Every structure is written in structure tokens, then in C-alpha cells.
Amino acid sequence: MIEKSDLEGVLKNTGSLSDCAIKVKVSKAKVTLTGMVHSPDQKGEAERIAWKVLGVWSVENELLID
């Protein structure tokens, strides 16, 4: 089972993402990322991190770039 709080913690503790407002939603094996980041690189990094979580089969990256 995917722990939402674990993924949120990893995102918040990742240096380049620490000041971004990223929200995580978990539904079974699907993770949805919403909120704001500052660059396309940060958007991609957040998605890569989500894919590395054990049990994730799908990532919906709905992050907006500010």
C-alpha cells in the first residue's frame, strides 16, 4: 500500500522541491500530483520521485508551473 504521507515527506525534503506547493492524492496504485512548481524541471522531478515509490502503477502529473 502506498503511504501518502511518506511520498509527501520525500517531496518536501527534496531540496529543489522544498518550496513548492505539491499536493498528493493516492487511490490504490495511482498517485495524482497537483499544485504549483516553479519550473518544468521541478515538475519532472516530482513525477520521477512518485514513480520510485513501491507499489505505484500510475502517476498523474497535474502540477502547474508558476
PDB file of N, CA, C and O in Angstrom:
ATOM      1  N   MET A   1       0.830  -1.183   0.000  1.00  0.00           N
ATOM      2  CA  MET A   1       0.000   0.000   0.000  1.00  0.00           C
ATOM      3  C   MET A   1       0.880   1.254   0.000  1.00  0.00           C
ATOM      4  O   MET A   1       1.877   1.324   0.718  1.00  0.00           O
ATOM      5  N   ILE A   2       0.504   2.219  -0.798  1.00  0.00           N
ATOM      6  CA  ILE A   2       1.260   3.459  -0.918  1.00  0.00           C
ATOM      7  C   ILE A   2       0.882   4.387   0.239  1.00  0.00           C
ATOM      8  O   ILE A   2      -0.296   4.660   0.469  1.00  0.00           O
ATOM      9  N   GLU A   3       1.877   4.859   0.948  1.00  0.00           N
ATOM     10  CA  GLU A   3       1.650   5.781   2.053  1.00  0.00           C
ATOM     11  C   GLU A   3       1.771   7.223   1.561  1.00  0.00           C
ATOM     12  O   GLU A   3       2.860   7.687   1.221  1.00  0.00           O
ATOM     13  N   LYS A   4       0.648   7.914   1.531  1.00  0.00           N
ATOM     14  CA  LYS A   4       0.611   9.295   1.065  1.00  0.00           C
ATOM     15  C   LYS A   4       1.590  10.161   1.848  1.00  0.00           C
ATOM     16  O   LYS A   4       2.318  10.963   1.262  1.00  0.00           O
ATOM     17  N   SER A   5       1.611  10.004   3.156  1.00  0.00           N
ATOM     18  CA  SER A   5       2.475  10.840   3.997  1.00  0.00           C
ATOM     19  C   SER A   5       3.963  10.608   3.698  1.00  0.00           C
ATOM     20  O   SER A   5       4.764  11.539   3.780  1.00  0.00           O
ATOM     21  N   ASP A   6       4.330   9.373   3.354  1.00  0.00           N
ATOM     22  CA  ASP A   6       5.719   9.082   3.011  1.00  0.00           C
ATOM     23  C   ASP A   6       6.127   9.835   1.748  1.00  0.00           C
ATOM     24  O   ASP A   6       7.194  10.448   1.697  1.00  0.00           O
ATOM     25  N   LEU A   7       5.273   9.784   0.734  1.00  0.00           N
ATOM     26  CA  LEU A   7       5.572  10.462  -0.529  1.00  0.00           C
ATOM     27  C   LEU A   7       5.607  11.974  -0.325  1.00  0.00           C
ATOM     28  O   LEU A   7       6.485  12.648  -0.863  1.00  0.00           O
ATOM     29  N   GLU A   8       4.671  12.511   0.440  1.00  0.00           N
ATOM     30  CA  GLU A   8       4.666  13.945   0.724  1.00  0.00           C
ATOM     31  C   GLU A   8       5.959  14.354   1.435  1.00  0.00           C
ATOM     32  O   GLU A   8       6.527  15.407   1.146  1.00  0.00           O
ATOM     33  N   GLY A   9       6.412  13.526   2.351  1.00  0.00           N
ATOM     34  CA  GLY A   9       7.649  13.807   3.074  1.00  0.00           C
ATOM     35  C   GLY A   9       8.858  13.830   2.165  1.00  0.00           C
ATOM     36  O   GLY A   9       9.707  14.715   2.275  1.00  0.00           O
ATOM     37  N   VAL A  10       8.942  12.865   1.268  1.00  0.00           N
ATOM     38  CA  VAL A  10      10.072  12.810   0.332  1.00  0.00           C
ATOM     39  C   VAL A  10      10.068  14.049  -0.558  1.00  0.00           C
ATOM     40  O   VAL A  10      11.116  14.653  -0.784  1.00  0.00           O
ATOM     41  N   LEU A  11       8.897  14.431  -1.065  1.00  0.00           N
ATOM     42  CA  LEU A  11       8.808  15.606  -1.926  1.00  0.00           C
ATOM     43  C   LEU A  11       9.217  16.868  -1.164  1.00  0.00           C
ATOM     44  O   LEU A  11       9.954  17.703  -1.689  1.00  0.00           O
ATOM     45  N   LYS A  12       8.746  17.001   0.051  1.00  0.00           N
ATOM     46  CA  LYS A  12       9.038  18.200   0.856  1.00  0.00           C
ATOM     47  C   LYS A  12      10.522  18.259   1.242  1.00  0.00           C
ATOM     48  O   LYS A  12      11.083  19.346   1.375  1.00  0.00           O
ATOM     49  N   ASN A  13      11.154  17.101   1.419  1.00  0.00           N
ATOM     50  CA  ASN A  13      12.557  17.052   1.832  1.00  0.00           C
ATOM     51  C   ASN A  13      13.538  17.033   0.665  1.00  0.00           C
ATOM     52  O   ASN A  13      14.750  16.989   0.872  1.00  0.00           O
ATOM     53  N   THR A  14      13.017  17.065  -0.559  1.00  0.00           N
ATOM     54  CA  THR A  14      13.875  17.150  -1.735  1.00  0.00           C
ATOM     55  C   THR A  14      14.217  18.617  -1.935  1.00  0.00           C
ATOM     56  O   THR A  14      13.330  19.442  -2.154  1.00  0.00           O
ATOM     57  N   GLY A  15      15.495  18.938  -1.861  1.00  0.00           N
ATOM     58  CA  GLY A  15      15.953  20.326  -1.874  1.00  0.00           C
ATOM     59  C   GLY A  15      15.292  21.215  -2.911  1.00  0.00           C
ATOM     60  O   GLY A  15      14.817  22.301  -2.580  1.00  0.00           O
ATOM     61  N   SER A  16      15.256  20.776  -4.151  1.00  0.00           N
ATOM     62  CA  SER A  16      14.726  21.636  -5.211  1.00  0.00           C
ATOM     63  C   SER A  16      13.204  21.757  -5.176  1.00  0.00           C
ATOM     64  O   SER A  16      12.638  22.613  -5.856  1.00  0.00           O
ATOM     65  N   LEU A  17      12.536  20.912  -4.392  1.00  0.00           N
ATOM     66  CA  LEU A  17      11.069  20.946  -4.332  1.00  0.00           C
ATOM     67  C   LEU A  17      10.542  21.456  -2.995  1.00  0.00           C
ATOM     68  O   LEU A  17       9.331  21.576  -2.810  1.00  0.00           O
ATOM     69  N   SER A  18      11.442  21.755  -2.066  1.00  0.00           N
ATOM     70  CA  SER A  18      11.023  22.080  -0.699  1.00  0.00           C
ATOM     71  C   SER A  18      10.136  23.321  -0.609  1.00  0.00           C
ATOM     72  O   SER A  18       9.332  23.438   0.315  1.00  0.00           O
ATOM     73  N   ASP A  19      10.273  24.241  -1.553  1.00  0.00           N
ATOM     74  CA  ASP A  19       9.463  25.456  -1.501  1.00  0.00           C
ATOM     75  C   ASP A  19       8.256  25.411  -2.443  1.00  0.00           C
ATOM     76  O   ASP A  19       7.620  26.437  -2.686  1.00  0.00           O
ATOM     77  N   CYS A  20       7.945  24.242  -2.965  1.00  0.00           N
ATOM     78  CA  CYS A  20       6.815  24.084  -3.880  1.00  0.00           C
ATOM     79  C   CYS A  20       5.581  23.594  -3.118  1.00  0.00           C
ATOM     80  O   CYS A  20       5.683  22.887  -2.116  1.00  0.00           O
ATOM     81  N   ALA A  21       4.424  23.990  -3.623  1.00  0.00           N
ATOM     82  CA  ALA A  21       3.153  23.588  -3.004  1.00  0.00           C
ATOM     83  C   ALA A  21       2.602  22.386  -3.765  1.00  0.00           C
ATOM     84  O   ALA A  21       1.768  22.535  -4.659  1.00  0.00           O
ATOM     85  N   ILE A  22       3.075  21.192  -3.402  1.00  0.00           N
ATOM     86  CA  ILE A  22       2.660  19.972  -4.089  1.00  0.00           C
ATOM     87  C   ILE A  22       1.720  19.189  -3.188  1.00  0.00           C
ATOM     88  O   ILE A  22       2.029  18.910  -2.029  1.00  0.00           O
ATOM     89  N   LYS A  23       0.561  18.838  -3.745  1.00  0.00           N
ATOM     90  CA  LYS A  23      -0.407  18.018  -3.020  1.00  0.00           C
ATOM     91  C   LYS A  23      -0.411  16.632  -3.652  1.00  0.00           C
ATOM     92  O   LYS A  23      -0.269  16.488  -4.867  1.00  0.00           O
ATOM     93  N   VAL A  24      -0.574  15.622  -2.816  1.00  0.00           N
ATOM     94  CA  VAL A  24      -0.549  14.227  -3.263  1.00  0.00           C
ATOM     95  C   VAL A  24      -1.887  13.573  -2.964  1.00  0.00           C
ATOM     96  O   VAL A  24      -2.426  13.701  -1.865  1.00  0.00           O
ATOM     97  N   LYS A  25      -2.413  12.872  -3.958  1.00  0.00           N
ATOM     98  CA  LYS A  25      -3.621  12.072  -3.770  1.00  0.00           C
ATOM     99  C   LYS A  25      -3.266  10.639  -4.166  1.00  0.00           C
ATOM    100  O   LYS A  25      -2.646  10.410  -5.205  1.00  0.00           O
ATOM    101  N   VAL A  26      -3.661   9.683  -3.334  1.00  0.00           N
ATOM    102  CA  VAL A  26      -3.380   8.276  -3.612  1.00  0.00           C
ATOM    103  C   VAL A  26      -4.695   7.515  -3.700  1.00  0.00           C
ATOM    104  O   VAL A  26      -5.543   7.606  -2.813  1.00  0.00           O
ATOM    105  N   SER A  27      -4.846   6.774  -4.768  1.00  0.00           N
ATOM    106  CA  SER A  27      -6.013   5.914  -4.951  1.00  0.00           C
ATOM    107  C   SER A  27      -5.511   4.568  -5.452  1.00  0.00           C
ATOM    108  O   SER A  27      -5.160   4.413  -6.622  1.00  0.00           O
ATOM    109  N   LYS A  28      -5.483   3.597  -4.544  1.00  0.00           N
ATOM    110  CA  LYS A  28      -4.921   2.266  -4.817  1.00  0.00           C
ATOM    111  C   LYS A  28      -3.481   2.409  -5.272  1.00  0.00           C
ATOM    112  O   LYS A  28      -2.632   2.810  -4.476  1.00  0.00           O
ATOM    113  N   ALA A  29      -3.175   2.097  -6.524  1.00  0.00           N
ATOM    114  CA  ALA A  29      -1.794   2.163  -7.020  1.00  0.00           C
ATOM    115  C   ALA A  29      -1.554   3.394  -7.887  1.00  0.00           C
ATOM    116  O   ALA A  29      -0.544   3.476  -8.586  1.00  0.00           O
ATOM    117  N   LYS A  30      -2.480   4.351  -7.846  1.00  0.00           N
ATOM    118  CA  LYS A  30      -2.375   5.566  -8.650  1.00  0.00           C
ATOM    119  C   LYS A  30      -2.072   6.766  -7.758  1.00  0.00           C
ATOM    120  O   LYS A  30      -2.711   6.966  -6.726  1.00  0.00           O
ATOM    121  N   VAL A  31      -1.091   7.558  -8.173  1.00  0.00           N
ATOM    122  CA  VAL A  31      -0.723   8.786  -7.472  1.00  0.00           C
ATOM    123  C   VAL A  31      -1.059   9.958  -8.381  1.00  0.00           C
ATOM    124  O   VAL A  31      -0.730   9.949  -9.567  1.00  0.00           O
ATOM    125  N   THR A  32      -1.717  10.969  -7.819  1.00  0.00           N
ATOM    126  CA  THR A  32      -2.003  12.202  -8.547  1.00  0.00           C
ATOM    127  C   THR A  32      -1.300  13.348  -7.840  1.00  0.00           C
ATOM    128  O   THR A  32      -1.459  13.548  -6.636  1.00  0.00           O
ATOM    129  N   LEU A  33      -0.522  14.093  -8.609  1.00  0.00           N
ATOM    130  CA  LEU A  33       0.194  15.251  -8.083  1.00  0.00           C
ATOM    131  C   LEU A  33      -0.492  16.517  -8.571  1.00  0.00           C
ATOM    132  O   LEU A  33      -0.703  16.688  -9.772  1.00  0.00           O
ATOM    133  N   THR A  34      -0.842  17.405  -7.646  1.00  0.00           N
ATOM    134  CA  THR A  34      -1.441  18.683  -8.006  1.00  0.00           C
ATOM    135  C   THR A  34      -0.718  19.788  -7.246  1.00  0.00           C
ATOM    136  O   THR A  34       0.030  19.523  -6.305  1.00  0.00           O
ATOM    137  N   GLY A  35      -0.949  21.015  -7.662  1.00  0.00           N
ATOM    138  CA  GLY A  35      -0.334  22.154  -7.001  1.00  0.00           C
ATOM    139  C   GLY A  35       0.567  22.907  -7.956  1.00  0.00           C
ATOM    140  O   GLY A  35       0.409  22.839  -9.175  1.00  0.00           O
ATOM    141  N   MET A  36       1.526  23.635  -7.371  1.00  0.00           N
ATOM    142  CA  MET A  36       2.386  24.526  -8.153  1.00  0.00           C
ATOM    143  C   MET A  36       3.867  24.203  -7.953  1.00  0.00           C
ATOM    144  O   MET A  36       4.315  23.887  -6.851  1.00  0.00           O
ATOM    145  N   VAL A  37       4.602  24.294  -9.052  1.00  0.00           N
ATOM    146  CA  VAL A  37       6.064  24.239  -9.026  1.00  0.00           C
ATOM    147  C   VAL A  37       6.577  25.447  -9.811  1.00  0.00           C
ATOM    148  O   VAL A  37       5.794  26.160 -10.439  1.00  0.00           O
ATOM    149  N   HIS A  38       7.884  25.674  -9.774  1.00  0.00           N
ATOM    150  CA  HIS A  38       8.448  26.866 -10.405  1.00  0.00           C
ATOM    151  C   HIS A  38       9.041  26.622 -11.791  1.00  0.00           C
ATOM    152  O   HIS A  38       9.333  27.576 -12.512  1.00  0.00           O
ATOM    153  N   SER A  39       9.223  25.356 -12.170  1.00  0.00           N
ATOM    154  CA  SER A  39       9.870  25.087 -13.459  1.00  0.00           C
ATOM    155  C   SER A  39       9.458  23.716 -13.995  1.00  0.00           C
ATOM    156  O   SER A  39       8.989  22.859 -13.245  1.00  0.00           O
ATOM    157  N   PRO A  40       9.640  23.524 -15.293  1.00  0.00           N
ATOM    158  CA  PRO A  40       9.388  22.200 -15.877  1.00  0.00           C
ATOM    159  C   PRO A  40      10.281  21.121 -15.250  1.00  0.00           C
ATOM    160  O   PRO A  40       9.862  19.972 -15.108  1.00  0.00           O
ATOM    161  N   ASP A  41      11.505  21.490 -14.879  1.00  0.00           N
ATOM    162  CA  ASP A  41      12.410  20.522 -14.243  1.00  0.00           C
ATOM    163  C   ASP A  41      11.836  20.029 -12.923  1.00  0.00           C
ATOM    164  O   ASP A  41      11.904  18.837 -12.626  1.00  0.00           O
ATOM    165  N   GLN A  42      11.274  20.931 -12.131  1.00  0.00           N
ATOM    166  CA  GLN A  42      10.683  20.539 -10.852  1.00  0.00           C
ATOM    167  C   GLN A  42       9.469  19.641 -11.077  1.00  0.00           C
ATOM    168  O   GLN A  42       9.257  18.683 -10.333  1.00  0.00           O
ATOM    169  N   LYS A  43       8.681  19.943 -12.091  1.00  0.00           N
ATOM    170  CA  LYS A  43       7.516  19.111 -12.412  1.00  0.00           C
ATOM    171  C   LYS A  43       7.966  17.694 -12.746  1.00  0.00           C
ATOM    172  O   LYS A  43       7.382  16.723 -12.263  1.00  0.00           O
ATOM    173  N   GLY A  44       8.991  17.577 -13.561  1.00  0.00           N
ATOM    174  CA  GLY A  44       9.510  16.267 -13.930  1.00  0.00           C
ATOM    175  C   GLY A  44      10.125  15.533 -12.754  1.00  0.00           C
ATOM    176  O   GLY A  44       9.959  14.321 -12.614  1.00  0.00           O
ATOM    177  N   GLU A  45      10.836  16.266 -11.909  1.00  0.00           N
ATOM    178  CA  GLU A  45      11.469  15.641 -10.743  1.00  0.00           C
ATOM    179  C   GLU A  45      10.417  15.074  -9.789  1.00  0.00           C
ATOM    180  O   GLU A  45      10.578  13.968  -9.273  1.00  0.00           O
ATOM    181  N   ALA A  46       9.353  15.821  -9.557  1.00  0.00           N
ATOM    182  CA  ALA A  46       8.286  15.344  -8.672  1.00  0.00           C
ATOM    183  C   ALA A  46       7.675  14.057  -9.225  1.00  0.00           C
ATOM    184  O   ALA A  46       7.394  13.126  -8.470  1.00  0.00           O
ATOM    185  N   GLU A  47       7.474  14.007 -10.523  1.00  0.00           N
ATOM    186  CA  GLU A  47       6.911  12.801 -11.133  1.00  0.00           C
ATOM    187  C   GLU A  47       7.871  11.623 -11.014  1.00  0.00           C
ATOM    188  O   GLU A  47       7.449  10.511 -10.696  1.00  0.00           O
ATOM    189  N   ARG A  48       9.139  11.852 -11.263  1.00  0.00           N
ATOM    190  CA  ARG A  48      10.132  10.772 -11.135  1.00  0.00           C
ATOM    191  C   ARG A  48      10.161  10.214  -9.712  1.00  0.00           C
ATOM    192  O   ARG A  48      10.262   9.003  -9.514  1.00  0.00           O
ATOM    193  N   ILE A  49      10.073  11.096  -8.738  1.00  0.00           N
ATOM    194  CA  ILE A  49      10.059  10.657  -7.342  1.00  0.00           C
ATOM    195  C   ILE A  49       8.832   9.797  -7.072  1.00  0.00           C
ATOM    196  O   ILE A  49       8.930   8.759  -6.418  1.00  0.00           O
ATOM    197  N   ALA A  50       7.685  10.222  -7.570  1.00  0.00           N
ATOM    198  CA  ALA A  50       6.448   9.454  -7.358  1.00  0.00           C
ATOM    199  C   ALA A  50       6.556   8.061  -7.974  1.00  0.00           C
ATOM    200  O   ALA A  50       6.095   7.086  -7.382  1.00  0.00           O
ATOM    201  N   TRP A  51       7.156   7.962  -9.150  1.00  0.00           N
ATOM    202  CA  TRP A  51       7.297   6.661  -9.810  1.00  0.00           C
ATOM    203  C   TRP A  51       8.201   5.708  -9.028  1.00  0.00           C
ATOM    204  O   TRP A  51       8.072   4.491  -9.159  1.00  0.00           O
ATOM    205  N   LYS A  52       9.106   6.242  -8.225  1.00  0.00           N
ATOM    206  CA  LYS A  52      10.038   5.397  -7.469  1.00  0.00           C
ATOM    207  C   LYS A  52       9.419   4.764  -6.227  1.00  0.00           C
ATOM    208  O   LYS A  52      10.024   3.884  -5.613  1.00  0.00           O
ATOM    209  N   VAL A  53       8.224   5.203  -5.855  1.00  0.00           N
ATOM    210  CA  VAL A  53       7.579   4.672  -4.659  1.00  0.00           C
ATOM    211  C   VAL A  53       7.071   3.259  -4.942  1.00  0.00           C
ATOM    212  O   VAL A  53       6.399   3.013  -5.944  1.00  0.00           O
ATOM    213  N   LEU A  54       7.401   2.354  -4.053  1.00  0.00           N
ATOM    214  CA  LEU A  54       6.991   0.963  -4.198  1.00  0.00           C
ATOM    215  C   LEU A  54       5.466   0.856  -4.274  1.00  0.00           C
ATOM    216  O   LEU A  54       4.759   1.388  -3.418  1.00  0.00           O
ATOM    217  N   GLY A  55       4.967   0.169  -5.297  1.00  0.00           N
ATOM    218  CA  GLY A  55       3.539  -0.053  -5.442  1.00  0.00           C
ATOM    219  C   GLY A  55       2.841   0.883  -6.416  1.00  0.00           C
ATOM    220  O   GLY A  55       1.674   0.671  -6.745  1.00  0.00           O
ATOM    221  N   VAL A  56       3.536   1.917  -6.881  1.00  0.00           N
ATOM    222  CA  VAL A  56       2.922   2.873  -7.815  1.00  0.00           C
ATOM    223  C   VAL A  56       2.873   2.264  -9.211  1.00  0.00           C
ATOM    224  O   VAL A  56       3.885   1.809  -9.745  1.00  0.00           O
ATOM    225  N   TRP A  57       1.686   2.267  -9.784  1.00  0.00           N
ATOM    226  CA  TRP A  57       1.496   1.763 -11.140  1.00  0.00           C
ATOM    227  C   TRP A  57       1.133   2.874 -12.114  1.00  0.00           C
ATOM    228  O   TRP A  57       1.230   2.703 -13.330  1.00  0.00           O
ATOM    229  N   SER A  58       0.713   4.017 -11.568  1.00  0.00           N
ATOM    230  CA  SER A  58       0.282   5.115 -12.422  1.00  0.00           C
ATOM    231  C   SER A  58       0.536   6.436 -11.702  1.00  0.00           C
ATOM    232  O   SER A  58       0.307   6.556 -10.499  1.00  0.00           O
ATOM    233  N   VAL A  59       1.015   7.429 -12.462  1.00  0.00           N
ATOM    234  CA  VAL A  59       1.219   8.771 -11.908  1.00  0.00           C
ATOM    235  C   VAL A  59       0.538   9.771 -12.838  1.00  0.00           C
ATOM    236  O   VAL A  59       0.826   9.826 -14.034  1.00  0.00           O
ATOM    237  N   GLU A  60      -0.366  10.553 -12.270  1.00  0.00           N
ATOM    238  CA  GLU A  60      -0.999  11.649 -12.998  1.00  0.00           C
ATOM    239  C   GLU A  60      -0.325  12.929 -12.513  1.00  0.00           C
ATOM    240  O   GLU A  60      -0.479  13.313 -11.354  1.00  0.00           O
ATOM    241  N   ASN A  61       0.414  13.582 -13.388  1.00  0.00           N
ATOM    242  CA  ASN A  61       1.131  14.784 -13.018  1.00  0.00           C
ATOM    243  C   ASN A  61       0.338  15.990 -13.488  1.00  0.00           C
ATOM    244  O   ASN A  61       0.419  16.384 -14.651  1.00  0.00           O
ATOM    245  N   GLU A  62      -0.426  16.570 -12.582  1.00  0.00           N
ATOM    246  CA  GLU A  62      -1.264  17.734 -12.899  1.00  0.00           C
ATOM    247  C   GLU A  62      -0.663  19.011 -12.301  1.00  0.00           C
ATOM    248  O   GLU A  62      -1.367  20.003 -12.113  1.00  0.00           O
ATOM    249  N   LEU A  63       0.630  18.978 -12.006  1.00  0.00           N
ATOM    250  CA  LEU A  63       1.301  20.142 -11.444  1.00  0.00           C
ATOM    251  C   LEU A  63       1.321  21.285 -12.461  1.00  0.00           C
ATOM    252  O   LEU A  63       1.544  21.078 -13.654  1.00  0.00           O
ATOM    253  N   LEU A  64       1.085  22.482 -11.959  1.00  0.00           N
ATOM    254  CA  LEU A  64       1.134  23.681 -12.793  1.00  0.00           C
ATOM    255  C   LEU A  64       2.457  24.405 -12.554  1.00  0.00           C
ATOM    256  O   LEU A  64       3.009  24.361 -11.454  1.00  0.00           O
ATOM    257  N   ILE A  65       2.958  25.068 -13.590  1.00  0.00           N
ATOM    258  CA  ILE A  65       4.217  25.798 -13.476  1.00  0.00           C
ATOM    259  C   ILE A  65       3.909  27.269 -13.296  1.00  0.00           C
ATOM    260  O   ILE A  65       3.197  27.880 -14.092  1.00  0.00           O
ATOM    261  N   ASP A  66       4.466  27.826 -12.222  1.00  0.00           N
ATOM    262  CA  ASP A  66       4.220  29.238 -11.885  1.00  0.00           C
ATOM    263  C   ASP A  66       5.349  30.088 -12.412  1.00  0.00           C
ATOM    264  O   ASP A  66       5.338  31.307 -12.236  1.00  0.00           O
TER     265      ASP A  66
END
